[in-house]
Amino acid sequence: MKTSYEQLLERYQEIQLLNSISGVLYWDMNVHMPPAAVGHRAKQFQYISQKVHSLITDSEVGSLLNKCNQDTSLDDLQKRNVELIQRSYDSRTILPSELVGKLAVQSNKTLEIWKKAKAKTDFQMVLPDLEVLFDLNVESAQLLAKSKNMNDPFDALIDDRDKGFSVSLLTKLFDEAKSFLVPFIKKCKESGTQPDRSFLTRPVPRSTQVKMVENLAKFLDYDFHSENAVGNIAEVEHPLTIGGGFKDVRVTVKYHEDNVLAAFLAGAHECGHAIHSLQGKEEWYNQPIYRMSSPSFGESQSRFFENIIASSEEFWNHYYLKFQKDTDGIFDYISSNNFCSALNAVTPGFIRIQADEVTYILHIIIRFEIERDWFAGKIETKEVPQVWNEKYKQYLSVDVPNDTLGLMQDLHWYSQYYGYFFGYGIGDLISSQITVKMSKDLPDWKTSLQDGKFSPIRQWLEKNVHQKGGTLDCLDMVKSITGEELTPKYHINYLKEKFSDIYNL
């Protein structure tokens, strides 16, 4: 007879199977699905969402959890699995099935309208559906807050997304980073040394960029090409990584013929997500501990690949000749040093996913502050464009020309990702802190990278980071890996050292 723990895991595995089906459908919707299929796809998502909800909230799951919580024979990993399932059960049981279905339908409907509104630069076109979607998310967050005995729905949403984080902690971390970033950006922009970026807009055909991204993925050990491939690279409006199941993690990018770095860096970023997922312990698959339970920590790995690796001087000292070949000689007369400086130039702008390392967190802070005030009722949905533009002027000294380059640039608020943006900024802080630890354990990693050897870095990440899976919450995981509490100081030191050299500060 199966134990209560074994029965509970069987329930979880059925849920994960449905989630993997949903992932494949989501990938197809973004990559191949014909426009006329939107309505039927929304019904498919609604069915799966409600089915998953019913499985998670089944009274039998509650009974099994109670028995497992009283089972003294479980080891620490089994207890962690029970804890993670308990969290999911607690957060889902507070949500009525009808609300879950409405959220699934409305998020997919709003996402499709957003694509059209963005193309037409018409925020008013998506505003009515965004208002409905936001109100549904507020309703959900209020129920979560009530279940957690919290006064702030946004606090409850953050805690549900990423255990241990709160509005007050995020405000503290981001305020410390902001106090450094705003004046440092000003120093960089006023420096007498300014990298030439004019050649970065040279047109590179899409077909050429496809080859470029594929070869980068090969360098980073993301297998999408062998007979045992575990991945796939496709094009979408907004780059993302989608897990379709065990050994099925798919990367997407967006090609811009006049901005070759957009696809290149997005490719590095998404490969970071994919490799993080693929390097989990195989024996843990279909258990909650296989996956990192923190979106913020997940972003630390994608930002590590994008910035610490693919934007580093050491990487380009090795990779530039290959990059020149992959881009058909378009950059043949540009030196490696000039190209690397141009890639890393501090250029305050409108687009988050094209932002340089220094300004990037300010893009995240703006979104976090808007969400914080939006959920608190200090901002109405129709006022978000104005507040967005004001903050971009205040923090980055840029005038946002239109809503497509403003609050319609990201899919998150038009889908199901509220209380999520902060993770991108926290990811930068974590990646810098982990790099300091890696440098102690692997002092020659920069030399290896310059010699074209990425495997030692990937293997260190596998052993020291990726195979820890979801055994700890984010803040505890950072402390476990680095020996310290999460702090912005390492990221500040990293930016100061790297960009003071580029700008002769």
C-alpha positions in Angstrom: 0.0 0.0 0.0 1.4 3.4 -1.0 2.2 5.9 1.8 0.5 9.2 2.1 3.7 10.9 0.8 3.8 8.7 -2.3 0.1 9.4 -3.0 0.8 13.1 -2.6 3.7 13.0 -5.1 1.5 11.2 -7.6 -1.1 14.0 -7.4 1.7 16.5 -7.9 3.1 14.7 -10.9 -0.3 14.7 -12.6 -0.5 18.5 -12.0 3.0 18.9 -13.5 2.0 16.9 -16.6 -0.9 19.2 -17.2 1.4 22.2 -16.6 3.8 20.9 -19.2 0.9 20.5 -21.7 0.0 24.1 -21.0 3.6 25.1 -21.6 3.6 23.6 -25.0 0.3 25.2 -25.9 1.7 28.6 -24.7 4.8 28.1 -26.8 2.7 27.2 -29.9 0.4 30.2 -29.2 3.4 32.6 -29.3 5.3 30.9 -32.2 3.0 29.2 -34.7 -0.7 29.4 -33.8 -2.9 31.1 -36.4 -4.7 34.3 -35.2 -8.2 32.8 -35.7 -7.4 30.1 -33.1 -7.2 32.5 -30.2 -10.7 31.9 -28.9 -10.3 28.1 -28.9 -6.9 28.3 -27.3 -8.4 30.5 -24.5 -10.9 27.7 -23.8 -8.0 25.2 -23.7 -6.1 27.3 -21.2 -9.3 27.8 -19.2 -9.9 24.0 -19.1 -6.3 23.2 -18.0 -6.2 26.0 -15.4 -9.4 24.9 -13.8 -8.4 21.2 -14.0 -5.1 22.0 -12.3 -6.9 24.1 -9.7 -9.3 21.4 -8.9 -6.5 18.8 -8.5 -4.5 21.1 -6.2 -7.4 22.1 -4.1 -9.0 18.6 -3.8 -9.9 17.8 -0.2 -8.0 14.6 -0.6 -4.8 16.6 -1.1 -5.5 18.5 2.1 -6.0 15.2 3.9 -2.7 13.8 2.5 -0.9 17.0 3.5 -2.1 16.7 7.0 -0.9 13.1 7.2 2.5 14.0 5.7 3.0 16.9 8.1 2.5 14.5 11.0 4.8 11.8 9.5 8.0 11.8 11.5 9.7 9.3 9.1 10.1 11.8 6.2 13.6 13.1 5.5 14.5 16.8 5.0 14.0 16.7 1.2 10.6 14.9 1.5 9.6 17.5 4.1 10.6 20.3 1.7 8.4 18.7 -1.0 5.5 18.6 1.4 6.1 22.2 2.4 6.1 23.4 -1.3 2.9 21.5 -2.1 1.3 22.9 1.1 2.1 26.4 -0.1 0.5 25.8 -3.5 -2.5 24.2 -1.8 -2.9 27.1 0.7 -2.7 29.8 -2.0 -5.0 28.0 -4.4 -7.7 26.9 -2.0 -8.4 30.5 -1.2 -9.1 31.2 -4.9 -12.5 30.1 -6.3 -12.4 28.0 -9.4 -14.5 30.5 -11.2 -11.9 33.2 -10.5 -9.1 31.0 -11.7 -11.0 30.4 -14.9 -11.7 34.1 -15.4 -8.0 34.9 -14.9 -6.9 32.3 -17.5 -9.4 33.5 -20.1 -8.8 37.2 -19.5 -5.0 37.0 -19.4 -4.9 35.2 -22.8 -7.5 37.6 -24.3 -5.7 40.7 -23.1 -2.3 39.3 -24.3 -3.7 38.9 -27.9 -5.2 42.4 -27.8 -2.0 43.8 -26.4 -0.1 42.5 -29.4 -2.4 44.4 -31.8 -2.5 47.5 -29.6 1.3 47.6 -29.4 1.7 47.3 -33.2 -0.8 50.2 -33.6 0.7 52.2 -30.7 -2.8 52.5 -29.2 -3.0 51.9 -25.5 -6.7 52.8 -25.5 -7.3 49.7 -27.6 -6.2 47.4 -24.8 -7.2 49.6 -21.8 -10.7 48.1 -21.2 -9.4 44.5 -21.0 -6.3 45.6 -19.0 -8.7 47.1 -16.4 -10.6 43.9 -16.2 -7.5 41.8 -15.9 -5.9 44.1 -13.3 -9.2 44.0 -11.2 -9.2 40.2 -11.3 -5.6 40.2 -10.1 -6.5 42.6 -7.3 -9.3 40.4 -6.3 -7.0 37.4 -6.2 -4.3 39.3 -4.2 -6.9 40.4 -1.7 -8.0 36.8 -1.1 -4.3 35.9 -0.7 -3.8 38.7 1.8 -6.7 37.6 3.8 -5.5 34.0 3.9 -2.0 35.1 5.0 -3.3 37.7 7.6 -1.6 40.5 5.6 -3.0 44.0 5.2 -1.3 44.7 1.9 -2.6 42.7 -1.1 0.6 43.5 -3.0 2.7 42.2 -0.1 0.7 39.0 -0.3 1.2 38.7 -4.0 5.0 39.2 -3.6 5.1 36.6 -0.8 3.2 34.1 -3.0 5.4 34.7 -5.9 8.7 34.7 -4.0 8.6 33.6 -0.3 10.6 35.9 2.0 10.3 39.0 -0.1 8.1 41.9 0.9 7.3 45.5 -0.2 9.5 46.9 2.7 12.5 44.7 1.9 12.3 45.4 -1.9 11.9 49.1 -1.2 15.0 49.0 1.0 17.2 47.1 -1.5 16.0 49.1 -4.5 16.4 52.5 -2.7 20.0 51.6 -1.9 20.7 50.6 -5.5 18.9 53.7 -6.8 20.9 56.1 -4.6 24.0 54.8 -6.4 22.6 54.4 -9.9 21.1 57.8 -10.6 24.3 59.9 -9.9 26.6 57.2 -11.4 24.6 57.2 -14.7 25.0 61.0 -14.7 28.8 60.7 -14.2 29.0 58.2 -17.1 27.0 60.4 -19.4 29.1 63.5 -18.6 32.4 61.7 -19.0 34.8 62.8 -21.7 35.1 59.2 -22.8 32.0 58.1 -24.7 32.0 54.8 -26.7 31.0 55.0 -30.4 27.8 53.0 -30.9 26.9 54.1 -34.4 28.0 50.8 -36.0 25.6 48.8 -33.8 22.7 49.9 -36.0 24.2 48.4 -39.1 21.5 46.1 -40.7 22.0 42.4 -40.1 19.5 40.2 -42.0 17.3 38.0 -39.9 18.6 34.8 -41.5 22.1 35.9 -40.5 21.0 36.6 -36.9 19.4 33.2 -36.7 22.8 31.6 -37.3 24.4 34.0 -34.9 22.1 33.1 -32.0 22.3 29.4 -32.8 26.1 29.5 -32.6 26.0 31.4 -29.3 23.6 28.8 -27.9 26.1 26.1 -28.9 28.9 27.9 -27.1 26.8 28.1 -24.0 26.2 24.4 -24.1 22.4 24.7 -24.9 21.6 21.6 -27.0 18.9 22.4 -29.5 20.7 20.8 -32.5 21.9 17.2 -31.7 19.8 14.0 -32.2 19.2 14.1 -28.5 18.4 17.8 -28.4 16.6 19.1 -25.3 15.7 22.5 -26.7 14.5 24.7 -29.6 15.0 28.3 -30.7 12.1 30.2 -32.2 11.1 33.8 -32.7 8.3 35.6 -30.7 7.3 39.2 -30.1 8.7 39.1 -26.5 11.6 36.8 -25.7 10.9 34.1 -23.1 11.8 30.5 -22.1 9.1 27.9 -22.0 9.4 24.5 -20.4 7.4 21.8 -22.2 8.4 19.0 -19.9 11.3 16.9 -18.9 14.3 17.6 -21.2 12.1 20.0 -23.2 13.0 23.6 -22.5 12.5 26.0 -25.4 14.2 29.3 -26.0 12.7 32.2 -28.0 14.1 35.6 -29.2 13.1 38.6 -31.2 15.2 39.6 -34.2 15.7 43.3 -35.1 17.6 43.8 -38.3 18.9 47.2 -37.1 19.8 46.0 -33.6 21.9 42.9 -33.7 22.6 42.9 -30.0 18.9 42.7 -29.1 18.7 39.1 -30.3 22.2 38.2 -29.3 21.8 39.2 -25.6 18.3 37.9 -25.5 19.7 34.6 -26.7 22.2 34.6 -23.9 19.6 35.5 -21.3 17.1 32.8 -22.4 19.8 30.2 -22.6 20.6 31.0 -19.0 17.0 30.2 -18.0 17.1 27.0 -20.1 20.4 25.7 -18.8 19.3 26.5 -15.2 16.2 24.3 -15.7 18.0 21.5 -17.6 20.8 21.1 -15.0 18.5 20.1 -12.1 19.0 16.7 -10.5 17.3 14.2 -12.8 16.2 12.0 -9.9 14.2 15.0 -8.5 12.3 15.5 -11.7 8.5 15.6 -11.0 9.1 16.6 -7.4 8.7 20.2 -6.3 12.4 20.4 -5.2 13.5 19.9 -8.9 12.6 23.5 -9.7 13.8 26.6 -8.1 10.8 27.9 -6.2 11.9 31.5 -6.8 11.4 33.5 -10.0 13.9 36.1 -8.7 16.6 33.4 -8.4 15.7 32.1 -11.8 16.4 35.6 -13.2 19.8 35.7 -11.5 20.8 32.9 -13.8 19.6 34.5 -17.0 21.2 37.8 -16.1 24.4 36.0 -15.2 24.6 34.5 -18.7 23.6 37.8 -20.4 25.9 40.2 -18.4 28.6 38.4 -16.5 29.3 36.1 -19.4 28.1 37.5 -22.8 28.8 41.2 -22.0 32.3 40.6 -20.5 35.6 41.7 -22.0 36.9 38.2 -21.6 34.1 36.7 -23.6 34.5 39.1 -26.5 38.3 38.7 -26.5 37.6 35.1 -27.5 34.3 35.2 -29.3 34.5 38.3 -31.5 36.2 36.7 -34.5 33.4 34.1 -34.5 30.8 36.8 -34.1 32.3 38.7 -37.1 32.1 35.5 -39.2 28.5 34.8 -38.1 27.4 38.3 -39.1 29.0 38.0 -42.5 31.8 40.5 -42.0 29.5 43.4 -41.3 31.7 44.4 -38.3 35.1 43.4 -39.8 36.6 46.9 -39.4 35.5 47.3 -35.8 38.0 46.2 -33.1 37.1 43.9 -30.3 37.7 46.6 -27.7 35.5 49.1 -29.5 32.8 46.6 -30.0 32.8 45.5 -26.4 32.8 49.2 -25.2 29.9 49.9 -27.5 27.9 46.9 -26.3 28.4 48.0 -22.6 27.9 51.8 -23.2 25.6 53.4 -20.6 22.6 54.6 -22.8 19.5 55.5 -20.8 16.5 54.6 -23.0 13.0 53.3 -23.1 13.3 49.6 -23.6 14.0 47.3 -20.6 15.2 44.3 -22.5 17.6 46.4 -24.5 18.9 48.3 -21.5 22.6 48.4 -20.5 23.6 46.8 -17.2 23.8 50.1 -15.3 20.4 51.5 -16.2 18.6 48.1 -16.2 17.6 48.0 -12.5 16.0 51.5 -12.8 13.7 50.0 -15.4 12.7 47.4 -12.8 12.4 49.9 -10.0 10.0 52.0 -12.0 7.8 49.0 -12.6 8.0 47.9 -9.0 7.0 51.4 -7.7 4.1 51.6 -10.2 2.8 48.2 -9.2 3.2 49.0 -5.5 1.1 52.2 -5.9 -1.3 50.6 -8.4 -2.3 47.8 -6.0 -2.5 50.4 -3.2 -5.1 52.3 -5.2 -2.9 55.4 -5.5 -2.9 55.0 -9.3 -5.8 54.0 -11.6 -5.1 51.8 -14.6 -5.8 54.7 -17.1 -3.2 56.8 -15.3 -0.4 54.2 -15.6 1.0 55.7 -18.9 1.4 59.1 -17.3 3.1 57.9 -14.2 5.3 55.6 -16.3 6.5 58.5 -18.4 7.1 60.8 -15.4 9.3 58.2 -13.7 11.3 57.6 -16.8 12.0 61.3 -16.9 12.9 61.5 -13.2 15.1 58.4 -13.0 16.6 58.1 -16.5 16.2 61.6 -17.9 14.4 60.3 -21.0 11.2 61.4 -22.6 9.1 58.4 -23.6 7.8 59.1 -27.2 4.8 56.7 -27.2 3.1 53.9 -25.3 4.6 51.2 -27.5 8.0 52.2 -26.3 6.5 52.8 -22.8 4.2 50.7 -20.8 3.2 48.4 -23.7 6.7 47.2 -24.3 6.4 44.2 -21.8 3.8 41.4 -21.9 3.7 40.9 -18.2 0.8 43.2 -17.2 -1.2 42.0 -20.2 -0.7 38.4 -19.2 -0.5 36.8 -15.7 2.7 38.3 -14.3 1.8 40.8 -11.6 4.2 41.1 -8.7 6.9 39.6 -10.9 9.0 42.4 -12.3 11.0 42.9 -9.1 12.7 39.6 -9.7 14.6 40.9 -12.7 16.3 43.5 -10.5 16.9 41.1 -7.6 18.3 38.8 -10.2 21.1 41.3 -11.0 21.9 41.6 -7.3 22.1 37.9 -6.8 24.1 37.2 -10.0 26.8 39.7 -8.9 26.9 38.2 -5.4 27.2 34.6 -6.7 30.0 35.7 -9.1 32.1 36.9 -6.1 31.7 33.4 -4.6 32.5 31.7 -8.0 35.6 33.8 -8.2 36.8 32.4 -4.9 36.1 28.8 -5.9 37.1 29.2 -9.5 39.7 31.9 -9.6 40.7 31.2 -13.3 37.2 31.4 -14.7 37.9 34.6 -16.6 41.0 33.1 -18.2 39.0 30.0 -19.1 36.3 32.2 -20.7 38.9 34.1 -22.6 40.3 30.8 -23.9 36.9 29.8 -25.2 36.2 27.3 -22.4 32.7 27.8 -20.9 32.3 24.3 -19.5 34.1 25.0 -16.2 31.7 27.9 -15.5 28.6 25.8 -16.4 29.9 22.9 -14.3 30.4 25.2 -11.3 26.9 26.5 -11.7 25.5 23.0 -12.0 27.2 21.8 -8.8 26.9 24.9 -6.6 23.7 26.4 -7.8 21.5 24.6 -10.3 21.4 21.2 -8.5 20.2 22.8 -5.3 16.9 23.2 -7.1 14.1 24.4 -4.9 15.5 23.0 -1.6 15.6 26.5 -0.2 13.7 29.8 -0.7 15.6 32.5 -2.5 17.0 34.5 0.4 18.1 31.4 2.1 19.5 30.0 -1.1 21.7 33.1 -1.6 23.0 32.8 1.9 23.6 29.1 1.5 25.7 29.7 -1.7 27.5 32.9 -0.8 27.6 32.8 3.0 26.0 36.2 3.2 22.5 37.8 3.3 21.4 39.3 0.0 22.9 42.8 -0.4 23.2 45.3 -3.3 26.9 46.1 -2.4 28.4 43.4 -4.7 26.4 44.6 -7.7 27.2 48.2 -7.0 30.9 47.3 -6.7 30.7 45.3 -9.9 29.2 48.2 -11.9 31.5 50.7 -10.4 34.6 48.7 -11.3 33.5 47.7 -14.8 32.1 51.0 -15.9 34.6 53.3 -14.2 37.2 51.6 -16.5 35.1 52.1 -19.6 34.4 55.7 -18.8 37.7 56.6 -17.2 36.0 57.8 -14.0 
